[in-house]
């Protein structure tokens, strides 16, 4: 998972403000699951985590993954509804897919 201080810096939230911490933690966990689901791989924080050595489809939490997650969290923080009433609906940032695509396992 991403440290709260990094999430707040990315979202331009005052580090001392705590009113959005629970929501940001939910987004943090959701972004982790999004990466695992989209890539079809289990995400590991460290290469010493249990199961890392035996998992053929393992995915190590690196800067690409961290950046994609931050983009997702920032997007969800700014666009909290599934449908926009102010005009065009917001879609996921293009960079998320670009960052995750090299790690995706495609079906046959």
Secondary structure, DSSP 8 states (H G I E B T S, - for coil): ---HHHHHHHTT--TT--TTHHHHHHHHHHHHHHHHHHHTS-EESSTTSTTTTT-TT-EE--HHHHHHHHHHHHHHHH--SSS-SSSS-----HHHHHHHHTT-----
